[in-house]
Amino acid sequence: MMIFMLAAAMTVAMLIATAFGLREEAERVRVETRRRQANRYGLY
């Protein structure tokens, strides 16, 4: 029973870490896109 609880806890932790990583990557892409568009107009 304890092994199943540990496996469930690890699964939940990995799902949370994956969601956080995907959110971070999406933010990085948004910032990069914004920077490219601003650079296109000579702002940076």
CHARMM-style PDB file with segment names, atoms N, HN, CA, C and O in Angstrom:
ATOM      1  N   MET     1       0.822  -1.194   0.000  1.00  0.00      PROA
ATOM      2  CA  MET     1       0.000   0.000   0.000  1.00  0.00      PROA
ATOM      3  C   MET     1       0.869   1.261   0.000  1.00  0.00      PROA
ATOM      4  O   MET     1       0.551   2.246  -0.666  1.00  0.00      PROA
ATOM      5  N   MET     2       1.955   1.216   0.746  1.00  0.00      PROA
ATOM      6  HN  MET     2       2.213   0.416   1.288  1.00  0.00      PROA
ATOM      7  CA  MET     2       2.828   2.385   0.833  1.00  0.00      PROA
ATOM      8  C   MET     2       3.488   2.688  -0.515  1.00  0.00      PROA
ATOM      9  O   MET     2       3.693   3.851  -0.862  1.00  0.00      PROA
ATOM     10  N   ILE     3       3.814   1.654  -1.257  1.00  0.00      PROA
ATOM     11  HN  ILE     3       3.647   0.709  -0.975  1.00  0.00      PROA
ATOM     12  CA  ILE     3       4.420   1.842  -2.572  1.00  0.00      PROA
ATOM     13  C   ILE     3       3.441   2.528  -3.514  1.00  0.00      PROA
ATOM     14  O   ILE     3       3.843   3.384  -4.303  1.00  0.00      PROA
ATOM     15  N   PHE     4       2.185   2.172  -3.446  1.00  0.00      PROA
ATOM     16  HN  PHE     4       1.859   1.477  -2.805  1.00  0.00      PROA
ATOM     17  CA  PHE     4       1.176   2.797  -4.301  1.00  0.00      PROA
ATOM     18  C   PHE     4       1.008   4.280  -3.954  1.00  0.00      PROA
ATOM     19  O   PHE     4       0.849   5.116  -4.843  1.00  0.00      PROA
ATOM     20  N   MET     5       1.045   4.598  -2.664  1.00  0.00      PROA
ATOM     21  HN  MET     5       1.175   3.919  -1.941  1.00  0.00      PROA
ATOM     22  CA  MET     5       0.930   5.999  -2.252  1.00  0.00      PROA
ATOM     23  C   MET     5       2.145   6.793  -2.731  1.00  0.00      PROA
ATOM     24  O   MET     5       2.006   7.929  -3.184  1.00  0.00      PROA
ATOM     25  N   LEU     6       3.321   6.203  -2.633  1.00  0.00      PROA
ATOM     26  HN  LEU     6       3.434   5.280  -2.265  1.00  0.00      PROA
ATOM     27  CA  LEU     6       4.534   6.871  -3.113  1.00  0.00      PROA
ATOM     28  C   LEU     6       4.470   7.081  -4.622  1.00  0.00      PROA
ATOM     29  O   LEU     6       4.828   8.151  -5.114  1.00  0.00      PROA
ATOM     30  N   ALA     7       4.020   6.078  -5.352  1.00  0.00      PROA
ATOM     31  HN  ALA     7       3.729   5.209  -4.952  1.00  0.00      PROA
ATOM     32  CA  ALA     7       3.896   6.204  -6.805  1.00  0.00      PROA
ATOM     33  C   ALA     7       2.880   7.285  -7.177  1.00  0.00      PROA
ATOM     34  O   ALA     7       3.102   8.049  -8.116  1.00  0.00      PROA
ATOM     35  N   ALA     8       1.775   7.350  -6.450  1.00  0.00      PROA
ATOM     36  HN  ALA     8       1.594   6.729  -5.687  1.00  0.00      PROA
ATOM     37  CA  ALA     8       0.768   8.375  -6.719  1.00  0.00      PROA
ATOM     38  C   ALA     8       1.325   9.764  -6.427  1.00  0.00      PROA
ATOM     39  O   ALA     8       1.095  10.695  -7.199  1.00  0.00      PROA
ATOM     40  N   ALA     9       2.046   9.912  -5.333  1.00  0.00      PROA
ATOM     41  HN  ALA     9       2.233   9.155  -4.707  1.00  0.00      PROA
ATOM     42  CA  ALA     9       2.634  11.203  -4.982  1.00  0.00      PROA
ATOM     43  C   ALA     9       3.662  11.631  -6.028  1.00  0.00      PROA
ATOM     44  O   ALA     9       3.715  12.803  -6.402  1.00  0.00      PROA
ATOM     45  N   MET    10       4.465  10.704  -6.494  1.00  0.00      PROA
ATOM     46  HN  MET    10       4.422   9.752  -6.191  1.00  0.00      PROA
ATOM     47  CA  MET    10       5.461  11.024  -7.521  1.00  0.00      PROA
ATOM     48  C   MET    10       4.783  11.402  -8.836  1.00  0.00      PROA
ATOM     49  O   MET    10       5.246  12.305  -9.532  1.00  0.00      PROA
ATOM     50  N   THR    11       3.714  10.734  -9.175  1.00  0.00      PROA
ATOM     51  HN  THR    11       3.337  10.001  -8.609  1.00  0.00      PROA
ATOM     52  CA  THR    11       2.975  11.056 -10.397  1.00  0.00      PROA
ATOM     53  C   THR    11       2.400  12.462 -10.334  1.00  0.00      PROA
ATOM     54  O   THR    11       2.499  13.224 -11.296  1.00  0.00      PROA
ATOM     55  N   VAL    12       1.802  12.802  -9.204  1.00  0.00      PROA
ATOM     56  HN  VAL    12       1.722  12.183  -8.422  1.00  0.00      PROA
ATOM     57  CA  VAL    12       1.247  14.151  -9.038  1.00  0.00      PROA
ATOM     58  C   VAL    12       2.367  15.186  -9.102  1.00  0.00      PROA
ATOM     59  O   VAL    12       2.202  16.232  -9.729  1.00  0.00      PROA
ATOM     60  N   ALA    13       3.489  14.912  -8.469  1.00  0.00      PROA
ATOM     61  HN  ALA    13       3.623  14.062  -7.960  1.00  0.00      PROA
ATOM     62  CA  ALA    13       4.613  15.848  -8.490  1.00  0.00      PROA
ATOM     63  C   ALA    13       5.124  16.044  -9.924  1.00  0.00      PROA
ATOM     64  O   ALA    13       5.442  17.167 -10.315  1.00  0.00      PROA
ATOM     65  N   MET    14       5.203  14.979 -10.696  1.00  0.00      PROA
ATOM     66  HN  MET    14       4.944  14.067 -10.378  1.00  0.00      PROA
ATOM     67  CA  MET    14       5.676  15.091 -12.077  1.00  0.00      PROA
ATOM     68  C   MET    14       4.676  15.859 -12.935  1.00  0.00      PROA
ATOM     69  O   MET    14       5.083  16.625 -13.809  1.00  0.00      PROA
ATOM     70  N   LEU    15       3.385  15.672 -12.706  1.00  0.00      PROA
ATOM     71  HN  LEU    15       3.055  15.050 -11.996  1.00  0.00      PROA
ATOM     72  CA  LEU    15       2.378  16.428 -13.453  1.00  0.00      PROA
ATOM     73  C   LEU    15       2.477  17.919 -13.151  1.00  0.00      PROA
ATOM     74  O   LEU    15       2.365  18.748 -14.054  1.00  0.00      PROA
ATOM     75  N   ILE    16       2.686  18.255 -11.895  1.00  0.00      PROA
ATOM     76  HN  ILE    16       2.778  17.581 -11.162  1.00  0.00      PROA
ATOM     77  CA  ILE    16       2.839  19.662 -11.515  1.00  0.00      PROA
ATOM     78  C   ILE    16       4.108  20.240 -12.148  1.00  0.00      PROA
ATOM     79  O   ILE    16       4.087  21.353 -12.674  1.00  0.00      PROA
ATOM     80  N   ALA    17       5.191  19.501 -12.100  1.00  0.00      PROA
ATOM     81  HN  ALA    17       5.208  18.597 -11.672  1.00  0.00      PROA
ATOM     82  CA  ALA    17       6.446  19.977 -12.691  1.00  0.00      PROA
ATOM     83  C   ALA    17       6.306  20.151 -14.199  1.00  0.00      PROA
ATOM     84  O   ALA    17       6.847  21.103 -14.761  1.00  0.00      PROA
ATOM     85  N   THR    18       5.598  19.258 -14.853  1.00  0.00      PROA
ATOM     86  HN  THR    18       5.159  18.485 -14.397  1.00  0.00      PROA
ATOM     87  CA  THR    18       5.393  19.366 -16.296  1.00  0.00      PROA
ATOM     88  C   THR    18       4.556  20.589 -16.632  1.00  0.00      PROA
ATOM     89  O   THR    18       4.869  21.318 -17.573  1.00  0.00      PROA
ATOM     90  N   ALA    19       3.498  20.819 -15.872  1.00  0.00      PROA
ATOM     91  HN  ALA    19       3.244  20.227 -15.107  1.00  0.00      PROA
ATOM     92  CA  ALA    19       2.653  21.992 -16.111  1.00  0.00      PROA
ATOM     93  C   ALA    19       3.457  23.272 -15.906  1.00  0.00      PROA
ATOM     94  O   ALA    19       3.332  24.213 -16.689  1.00  0.00      PROA
ATOM     95  N   PHE    20       4.271  23.316 -14.872  1.00  0.00      PROA
ATOM     96  HN  PHE    20       4.373  22.552 -14.235  1.00  0.00      PROA
ATOM     97  CA  PHE    20       5.087  24.497 -14.620  1.00  0.00      PROA
ATOM     98  C   PHE    20       6.094  24.708 -15.748  1.00  0.00      PROA
ATOM     99  O   PHE    20       6.302  25.839 -16.189  1.00  0.00      PROA
ATOM    100  N   GLY    21       6.712  23.640 -16.213  1.00  0.00      PROA
ATOM    101  HN  GLY    21       6.543  22.722 -15.856  1.00  0.00      PROA
ATOM    102  CA  GLY    21       7.679  23.746 -17.303  1.00  0.00      PROA
ATOM    103  C   GLY    21       7.034  24.216 -18.597  1.00  0.00      PROA
ATOM    104  O   GLY    21       7.610  25.030 -19.319  1.00  0.00      PROA
ATOM    105  N   LEU    22       5.842  23.709 -18.897  1.00  0.00      PROA
ATOM    106  HN  LEU    22       5.374  23.047 -18.311  1.00  0.00      PROA
ATOM    107  CA  LEU    22       5.145  24.139 -20.111  1.00  0.00      PROA
ATOM    108  C   LEU    22       4.762  25.612 -20.028  1.00  0.00      PROA
ATOM    109  O   LEU    22       4.855  26.337 -21.019  1.00  0.00      PROA
ATOM    110  N   ARG    23       4.331  26.057 -18.844  1.00  0.00      PROA
ATOM    111  HN  ARG    23       4.256  25.468 -18.039  1.00  0.00      PROA
ATOM    112  CA  ARG    23       3.976  27.466 -18.676  1.00  0.00      PROA
ATOM    113  C   ARG    23       5.202  28.358 -18.851  1.00  0.00      PROA
ATOM    114  O   ARG    23       5.131  29.419 -19.470  1.00  0.00      PROA
ATOM    115  N   GLU    24       6.317  27.911 -18.299  1.00  0.00      PROA
ATOM    116  HN  GLU    24       6.374  27.049 -17.795  1.00  0.00      PROA
ATOM    117  CA  GLU    24       7.562  28.677 -18.413  1.00  0.00      PROA
ATOM    118  C   GLU    24       8.019  28.760 -19.871  1.00  0.00      PROA
ATOM    119  O   GLU    24       8.446  29.820 -20.331  1.00  0.00      PROA
ATOM    120  N   GLU    25       7.931  27.658 -20.587  1.00  0.00      PROA
ATOM    121  HN  GLU    25       7.584  26.797 -20.214  1.00  0.00      PROA
ATOM    122  CA  GLU    25       8.329  27.637 -21.993  1.00  0.00      PROA
ATOM    123  C   GLU    25       7.416  28.526 -22.833  1.00  0.00      PROA
ATOM    124  O   GLU    25       7.893  29.229 -23.724  1.00  0.00      PROA
ATOM    125  N   ALA    26       6.124  28.506 -22.565  1.00  0.00      PROA
ATOM    126  HN  ALA    26       5.737  27.935 -21.841  1.00  0.00      PROA
ATOM    127  CA  ALA    26       5.196  29.361 -23.300  1.00  0.00      PROA
ATOM    128  C   ALA    26       5.514  30.834 -23.057  1.00  0.00      PROA
ATOM    129  O   ALA    26       5.454  31.642 -23.984  1.00  0.00      PROA
ATOM    130  N   GLU    27       5.847  31.184 -21.829  1.00  0.00      PROA
ATOM    131  HN  GLU    27       5.896  30.527 -21.076  1.00  0.00      PROA
ATOM    132  CA  GLU    27       6.211  32.575 -21.519  1.00  0.00      PROA
ATOM    133  C   GLU    27       7.487  32.965 -22.256  1.00  0.00      PROA
ATOM    134  O   GLU    27       7.593  34.087 -22.752  1.00  0.00      PROA
ATOM    135  N   ARG    28       8.452  32.061 -22.334  1.00  0.00      PROA
ATOM    136  HN  ARG    28       8.366  31.150 -21.931  1.00  0.00      PROA
ATOM    137  CA  ARG    28       9.704  32.337 -23.040  1.00  0.00      PROA
ATOM    138  C   ARG    28       9.435  32.588 -24.523  1.00  0.00      PROA
ATOM    139  O   ARG    28      10.018  33.495 -25.118  1.00  0.00      PROA
ATOM    140  N   VAL    29       8.556  31.787 -25.114  1.00  0.00      PROA
ATOM    141  HN  VAL    29       8.082  31.050 -24.630  1.00  0.00      PROA
ATOM    142  CA  VAL    29       8.217  31.962 -26.528  1.00  0.00      PROA
ATOM    143  C   VAL    29       7.522  33.304 -26.752  1.00  0.00      PROA
ATOM    144  O   VAL    29       7.794  33.998 -27.731  1.00  0.00      PROA
ATOM    145  N   ARG    30       6.612  33.665 -25.825  1.00  0.00      PROA
ATOM    146  HN  ARG    30       6.390  33.102 -25.029  1.00  0.00      PROA
ATOM    147  CA  ARG    30       5.919  34.958 -25.946  1.00  0.00      PROA
ATOM    148  C   ARG    30       6.891  36.119 -25.891  1.00  0.00      PROA
ATOM    149  O   ARG    30       6.787  37.059 -26.680  1.00  0.00      PROA
ATOM    150  N   VAL    31       7.844  36.058 -24.954  1.00  0.00      PROA
ATOM    151  HN  VAL    31       7.928  35.295 -24.314  1.00  0.00      PROA
ATOM    152  CA  VAL    31       8.832  37.132 -24.815  1.00  0.00      PROA
ATOM    153  C   VAL    31       9.701  37.205 -26.062  1.00  0.00      PROA
ATOM    154  O   VAL    31       9.981  38.294 -26.562  1.00  0.00      PROA
ATOM    155  N   GLU    32      10.124  36.063 -26.563  1.00  0.00      PROA
ATOM    156  HN  GLU    32       9.897  35.177 -26.158  1.00  0.00      PROA
ATOM    157  CA  GLU    32      10.964  36.035 -27.766  1.00  0.00      PROA
ATOM    158  C   GLU    32      10.211  36.599 -28.968  1.00  0.00      PROA
ATOM    159  O   GLU    32      10.787  37.348 -29.756  1.00  0.00      PROA
ATOM    160  N   THR    33       8.943  36.255 -29.119  1.00  0.00      PROA
ATOM    161  HN  THR    33       8.475  35.646 -28.478  1.00  0.00      PROA
ATOM    162  CA  THR    33       8.138  36.764 -30.226  1.00  0.00      PROA
ATOM    163  C   THR    33       7.981  38.278 -30.111  1.00  0.00      PROA
ATOM    164  O   THR    33       8.106  39.000 -31.100  1.00  0.00      PROA
ATOM    165  N   ARG    34       7.706  38.748 -28.900  1.00  0.00      PROA
ATOM    166  HN  ARG    34       7.604  38.162 -28.097  1.00  0.00      PROA
ATOM    167  CA  ARG    34       7.560  40.188 -28.674  1.00  0.00      PROA
ATOM    168  C   ARG    34       8.859  40.911 -29.000  1.00  0.00      PROA
ATOM    169  O   ARG    34       8.840  41.992 -29.588  1.00  0.00      PROA
ATOM    170  N   ARG    35       9.998  40.313 -28.615  1.00  0.00      PROA
ATOM    171  HN  ARG    35      10.013  39.435 -28.137  1.00  0.00      PROA
ATOM    172  CA  ARG    35      11.302  40.932 -28.878  1.00  0.00      PROA
ATOM    173  C   ARG    35      11.571  40.990 -30.378  1.00  0.00      PROA
ATOM    174  O   ARG    35      12.069  41.996 -30.882  1.00  0.00      PROA
ATOM    175  N   ARG    36      11.244  39.920 -31.090  1.00  0.00      PROA
ATOM    176  HN  ARG    36      10.839  39.102 -30.680  1.00  0.00      PROA
ATOM    177  CA  ARG    36      11.462  39.908 -32.537  1.00  0.00      PROA
ATOM    178  C   ARG    36      10.616  40.959 -33.239  1.00  0.00      PROA
ATOM    179  O   ARG    36      11.095  41.644 -34.143  1.00  0.00      PROA
ATOM    180  N   GLN    37       9.364  41.087 -32.827  1.00  0.00      PROA
ATOM    181  HN  GLN    37       8.975  40.531 -32.092  1.00  0.00      PROA
ATOM    182  CA  GLN    37       8.493  42.076 -33.457  1.00  0.00      PROA
ATOM    183  C   GLN    37       8.989  43.488 -33.178  1.00  0.00      PROA
ATOM    184  O   GLN    37       8.968  44.334 -34.072  1.00  0.00      PROA
ATOM    185  N   ALA    38       9.432  43.755 -31.958  1.00  0.00      PROA
ATOM    186  HN  ALA    38       9.448  43.067 -31.232  1.00  0.00      PROA
ATOM    187  CA  ALA    38       9.946  45.071 -31.617  1.00  0.00      PROA
ATOM    188  C   ALA    38      11.237  45.344 -32.396  1.00  0.00      PROA
ATOM    189  O   ALA    38      11.482  46.472 -32.824  1.00  0.00      PROA
ATOM    190  N   ASN    39      12.049  44.320 -32.575  1.00  0.00      PROA
ATOM    191  HN  ASN    39      11.851  43.403 -32.227  1.00  0.00      PROA
ATOM    192  CA  ASN    39      13.311  44.474 -33.300  1.00  0.00      PROA
ATOM    193  C   ASN    39      13.038  44.757 -34.781  1.00  0.00      PROA
ATOM    194  O   ASN    39      13.805  45.470 -35.429  1.00  0.00      PROA
ATOM    195  N   ARG    40      11.976  44.214 -35.302  1.00  0.00      PROA
ATOM    196  HN  ARG    40      11.354  43.634 -34.776  1.00  0.00      PROA
ATOM    197  CA  ARG    40      11.605  44.424 -36.687  1.00  0.00      PROA
ATOM    198  C   ARG    40      11.333  45.904 -36.955  1.00  0.00      PROA
ATOM    199  O   ARG    40      11.612  46.414 -38.039  1.00  0.00      PROA
ATOM    200  N   TYR    41      10.787  46.575 -35.953  1.00  0.00      PROA
ATOM    201  HN  TYR    41      10.560  46.161 -35.072  1.00  0.00      PROA
ATOM    202  CA  TYR    41      10.454  47.991 -36.103  1.00  0.00      PROA
ATOM    203  C   TYR    41      11.563  48.894 -35.596  1.00  0.00      PROA
ATOM    204  O   TYR    41      11.378  50.107 -35.498  1.00  0.00      PROA
ATOM    205  N   GLY    42      12.705  48.321 -35.273  1.00  0.00      PROA
ATOM    206  HN  GLY    42      12.854  47.336 -35.353  1.00  0.00      PROA
ATOM    207  CA  GLY    42      13.859  49.117 -34.863  1.00  0.00      PROA
ATOM    208  C   GLY    42      13.779  49.674 -33.477  1.00  0.00      PROA
ATOM    209  O   GLY    42      14.421  50.682 -33.182  1.00  0.00      PROA
ATOM    210  N   LEU    43      13.005  49.049 -32.605  1.00  0.00      PROA
ATOM    211  HN  LEU    43      12.484  48.230 -32.845  1.00  0.00      PROA
ATOM    212  CA  LEU    43      12.873  49.562 -31.249  1.00  0.00      PROA
ATOM    213  C   LEU    43      14.016  49.091 -30.353  1.00  0.00      PROA
ATOM    214  O   LEU    43      14.333  49.739 -29.356  1.00  0.00      PROA
ATOM    215  N   TYR    44      14.634  47.962 -30.706  1.00  0.00      PROA
ATOM    216  HN  TYR    44      14.377  47.435 -31.516  1.00  0.00      PROA
ATOM    217  CA  TYR    44      15.725  47.442 -29.886  1.00  0.00      PROA
ATOM    218  C   TYR    44      16.959  47.285 -30.722  1.00  0.00      PROA
ATOM    219  OT1 TYR    44      17.997  46.858 -30.216  1.00  0.00      PROA
TER     220      TYR     44
END
